[in-house]
Amino acid sequence: MGELTRPIWVAYPLSALAAGFGHCYLGLWKRGAIWFALYVLALGALSARTLAGAFEPGQPFVVTALQFDAVNYVDVAVPLAVVLVCLLDVYLIGLSDRTEPTATPPDEPRSNDS
């Protein structure tokens, strides 16, 4: 990892908004795109399960789509887990950048005082 030139704290709320946005902010475009794709797939799976009955004839789509009482914890757990692991990944990126040893200057010439 190279040295981050942007403050890491901005990546946390961006990643909480949508997985992968914090990585893109830090310049890790491929990693951010992968996290965002996982997030979209997880939301797609959530939408497919909760909106399954929304397309039945006789049911108004908007009312059915907004009925959150049919959503189980298991349905929400996958997108939430993707966001939490993405936040952990951003944290570890920031942590590894902080703990990397900085480049040491070349050895100074030693004096022969002894």
Summary of the structure (lengths in Angstrom):
residues: 114
radius of gyration: 23.0
end to end distance: 42.3
largest distance: 96.8
contacts: 271
relative contact order: 0.16
helix: 67%
strand: 0%
